[in-house]
Amino acid sequence: MIKIGICDDMAEEVRKQKAMVERIAERLGENMEVHVFEEGEELLQDIQTYGHMDILFLDIEMEGKSGLDIARSIRETDFQTILIFISAYDQYCKSLIEVQPFAFLDKPVTEYDLEEILKKVLRVRFAEHERFLFSYQKHRYSIPMHKIMYFESIGRKISIHCIEEHYQFNGKLNEVESEISKARIRFARIQVSYYVNLNYIKEWNYDSIKMDDGTEISISRKYRKAMKQFYMGMLERE
């Protein structure tokens, strides 16, 4: 899961950016956890308690600590967080170089701007490196998660359907779901026996889907609402 922070001393701006990022995450099929802060000190305290963000949107002009002050504090211990500055002015460019920002966005920031920069971040810094680990018959396997189309539960075994290969192991789909839910790549439970990678859904219907390999899977009543919400997000992207 990608942890995103938004820090701006204007409450309305924070809420607006959070809503935009959440819609973008839905459209892109990405697991993004969005945290918002209206004060720099609040953000720094959260980082100290819960750890660093993966991506951080920082307003430069804020009461108290400025976005640049916050970035300097973060860079004392962390050089991995992707910093994206947001400002209505451009006179800060030279000062920003020292904290190694990924990008600079002008205010008022639009949803298009946010989506384009998040796509770029995902391409450049979040390459498909996540892997699913499992063991079967005394062999250990490490499968790139982005190659997994869906998990299928049959009895006490889990089948992994990938683009080119199939694997299986002993386990429960609930345990797979619990583990994968923390990943960047979005999967969804569509019935008791199937957990699918949303990027490999070829066709959508109210009560069923068709995967890229031609497999048709019914959507149980319990999961139809969530799947419909994701589908509507995909339509907004078109």
C-alpha positions as CSV (number, residue, x, y, z in Angstrom):
1,M,0.0,0.0,0.0
2,I,1.2,3.5,-0.9
3,K,1.1,5.9,2.0
4,I,0.4,9.5,0.9
5,G,0.5,12.6,3.1
6,I,-1.1,16.0,2.2
7,C,-0.1,19.0,4.3
8,D,-1.7,22.4,3.8
9,D,-2.8,25.0,6.4
10,M,-6.1,25.6,4.5
11,A,-8.6,23.0,5.7
12,E,-10.7,23.2,2.5
13,E,-7.7,22.7,0.3
14,V,-6.6,19.6,2.3
15,R,-10.1,18.1,2.0
16,K,-10.2,18.8,-1.8
17,Q,-6.8,17.3,-2.5
18,K,-7.6,14.2,-0.4
19,A,-10.9,13.6,-2.3
20,M,-9.1,14.1,-5.6
21,V,-6.3,11.6,-4.7
22,E,-8.8,9.0,-3.5
23,R,-10.7,9.3,-6.8
24,I,-7.4,9.0,-8.8
25,A,-6.4,5.9,-6.7
26,E,-9.7,4.3,-7.6
27,R,-9.3,5.0,-11.3
28,L,-5.8,3.7,-11.4
29,G,-6.6,0.6,-9.4
30,E,-3.9,1.5,-6.8
31,N,-4.0,1.0,-3.0
32,M,-3.4,4.4,-1.6
33,E,-3.8,5.4,2.1
34,V,-4.2,9.2,2.3
35,H,-3.4,11.1,5.5
36,V,-4.0,14.9,5.9
37,F,-2.4,17.5,8.0
38,E,-3.1,21.2,8.5
39,E,0.1,21.9,10.5
40,G,3.7,21.0,9.8
41,E,4.3,20.1,13.4
42,E,1.4,17.7,13.3
43,L,2.8,16.0,10.2
44,L,6.3,15.7,11.7
45,Q,4.8,14.2,14.9
46,D,2.9,11.7,12.9
47,I,6.0,10.7,11.0
48,Q,7.9,10.3,14.3
49,T,5.2,8.0,15.7
50,Y,4.0,6.0,12.6
51,G,6.9,6.3,10.1
52,H,7.5,8.1,6.9
53,M,5.2,8.7,4.0
54,D,5.8,7.2,0.6
55,I,4.6,10.4,-1.2
56,L,4.1,13.8,0.5
57,F,2.3,16.8,-1.0
58,L,3.5,19.9,0.8
59,D,2.2,23.5,0.6
60,I,5.2,25.8,0.8
61,E,3.5,28.9,2.3
62,M,2.0,27.8,5.7
63,E,1.6,29.4,9.1
64,G,4.4,28.2,11.5
65,K,6.7,25.8,9.8
66,S,6.8,26.3,6.0
67,G,6.8,23.4,3.6
68,L,10.5,23.9,3.0
69,D,11.2,23.7,6.8
70,I,9.2,20.5,7.0
71,A,11.1,19.0,4.1
72,R,14.5,19.9,5.6
73,S,13.4,18.1,8.8
74,I,12.3,15.0,6.9
75,R,15.5,14.9,4.9
76,E,17.6,14.7,8.0
77,T,16.6,11.1,8.4
78,D,14.8,10.1,5.2
79,F,15.8,10.4,1.6
80,Q,13.2,8.0,0.2
81,T,10.0,10.0,0.6
82,I,8.8,11.5,-2.6
83,L,8.3,15.3,-2.0
84,I,5.9,17.2,-4.2
85,F,5.6,20.9,-3.5
86,I,2.5,23.0,-4.2
87,S,2.6,26.8,-4.3
88,A,1.1,29.8,-6.0
89,Y,4.5,31.3,-6.4
90,D,7.7,30.2,-8.1
91,Q,10.4,32.1,-6.2
92,Y,11.3,29.0,-4.1
93,C,12.9,26.9,-6.9
94,K,16.6,27.4,-5.9
95,S,15.9,26.7,-2.2
96,L,13.9,23.6,-3.0
97,I,16.9,21.9,-4.7
98,E,18.6,21.0,-1.4
99,V,15.6,18.8,-0.3
100,Q,15.5,16.9,-3.6
101,P,11.8,17.4,-4.6
102,F,10.2,15.1,-7.2
103,A,8.0,17.8,-8.7
104,F,6.5,21.3,-8.2
105,L,2.8,22.0,-8.8
106,D,1.1,25.4,-9.2
107,K,-1.9,26.4,-7.1
108,P,-4.7,25.9,-7.6
109,V,-3.9,22.3,-8.2
110,T,-6.3,20.4,-10.4
111,E,-7.2,16.7,-10.4
112,Y,-5.6,16.3,-13.8
113,D,-2.3,17.7,-12.5
114,L,-2.4,15.4,-9.5
115,E,-3.2,12.3,-11.6
116,E,-0.5,13.0,-14.1
117,I,2.1,13.5,-11.4
118,L,1.0,10.3,-9.5
119,K,1.2,8.3,-12.8
120,K,4.7,9.6,-13.2
121,V,5.7,8.7,-9.6
122,L,4.3,5.2,-10.1
123,R,6.2,4.7,-13.3
124,V,9.5,6.1,-12.0
125,R,9.7,5.1,-8.3
126,F,7.1,2.4,-7.8
127,A,8.1,-0.2,-10.4
128,E,6.5,-3.6,-10.2
129,H,8.7,-5.0,-7.5
130,E,6.1,-6.4,-5.1
131,R,6.2,-10.2,-5.0
132,F,3.9,-12.9,-3.5
133,L,5.8,-15.5,-1.5
134,F,4.5,-19.0,-0.8
135,S,5.7,-22.6,-0.3
136,Y,4.5,-25.8,-1.8
137,Q,5.8,-29.4,-1.6
138,K,9.1,-28.2,0.0
139,H,9.7,-25.6,-2.7
140,R,9.6,-21.8,-2.1
141,Y,8.2,-19.5,-4.7
142,S,8.4,-15.7,-5.3
143,I,6.0,-14.5,-7.9
144,P,5.9,-10.9,-9.2
145,M,2.5,-9.7,-8.0
146,H,1.7,-7.7,-11.2
147,K,1.8,-10.9,-13.2
148,I,-0.9,-12.6,-11.1
149,M,-4.4,-12.4,-12.7
150,Y,-6.4,-14.0,-9.9
151,F,-6.4,-16.4,-7.0
152,E,-8.9,-19.3,-7.0
153,S,-9.7,-21.3,-3.9
154,I,-10.5,-25.0,-4.5
155,G,-11.0,-27.0,-1.3
156,R,-7.9,-26.5,0.8
157,K,-5.7,-25.4,-2.1
158,I,-5.2,-22.0,-3.7
159,S,-4.5,-21.8,-7.4
160,I,-2.6,-18.8,-8.7
161,H,-3.4,-17.9,-12.3
162,C,-0.7,-15.9,-13.9
163,I,-0.2,-14.5,-17.4
164,E,1.8,-17.5,-18.5
165,E,1.9,-20.0,-15.7
166,H,-0.2,-21.5,-12.9
167,Y,0.8,-22.4,-9.4
168,Q,-0.9,-23.8,-6.3
169,F,-0.3,-24.1,-2.6
170,N,-2.1,-25.1,0.6
171,G,-3.9,-22.1,2.2
172,K,-7.0,-20.0,2.7
173,L,-8.2,-17.2,0.5
174,N,-8.9,-15.0,3.5
175,E,-5.2,-15.2,4.5
176,V,-4.2,-14.3,0.9
177,E,-6.6,-11.3,0.9
178,S,-5.2,-10.1,4.3
179,E,-1.7,-10.2,2.9
180,I,-2.4,-8.7,-0.5
181,S,-4.6,-5.9,0.8
182,K,-1.4,-4.1,1.9
183,A,0.1,-4.3,-1.6
184,R,0.2,-1.4,-4.1
185,I,-1.6,-3.4,-6.8
186,R,-5.4,-3.6,-6.3
187,F,-7.1,-6.9,-6.0
188,A,-10.7,-7.5,-5.2
189,R,-12.8,-10.3,-3.7
190,I,-15.7,-10.9,-6.0
191,Q,-17.0,-14.2,-4.4
192,V,-15.9,-16.6,-1.8
193,S,-13.6,-18.5,-4.1
194,Y,-12.0,-15.7,-6.2
195,Y,-9.7,-12.8,-5.5
196,V,-8.9,-10.9,-8.8
197,N,-6.3,-8.4,-10.0
198,L,-8.5,-5.5,-11.2
199,N,-6.0,-4.7,-13.9
200,Y,-6.8,-8.0,-15.7
201,I,-10.6,-7.6,-15.9
202,K,-11.5,-7.5,-19.6
203,E,-15.3,-7.2,-19.5
204,W,-17.7,-6.0,-16.7
205,N,-21.3,-6.9,-16.1
206,Y,-23.6,-6.3,-13.1
207,D,-23.2,-9.9,-11.9
208,S,-20.1,-11.2,-13.6
209,I,-16.7,-10.3,-15.1
210,K,-14.4,-11.8,-17.8
211,M,-10.7,-11.9,-17.2
212,D,-8.0,-11.4,-19.9
213,D,-7.5,-15.2,-20.2
214,G,-11.2,-15.6,-21.0
215,T,-12.3,-16.9,-17.6
216,E,-15.8,-15.7,-16.7
217,I,-16.5,-15.3,-13.0
218,S,-19.8,-14.5,-11.3
219,I,-19.9,-11.7,-8.7
220,S,-21.7,-12.7,-5.6
221,R,-24.3,-10.3,-4.2
222,K,-22.1,-9.4,-1.2
223,Y,-19.4,-7.9,-3.4
224,R,-21.5,-6.2,-6.2
225,K,-21.6,-2.8,-4.7
226,A,-17.9,-2.5,-4.3
227,M,-17.2,-3.8,-7.8
228,K,-19.8,-1.3,-9.2
229,Q,-18.0,1.6,-7.5
230,F,-14.7,0.6,-9.0
231,Y,-16.3,0.2,-12.4
232,M,-17.8,3.6,-12.2
233,G,-14.4,5.0,-11.4
234,M,-12.9,3.3,-14.4
235,L,-15.6,4.9,-16.6
236,E,-14.7,8.4,-15.2
237,R,-11.2,7.8,-16.4
238,E,-12.2,7.2,-20.0
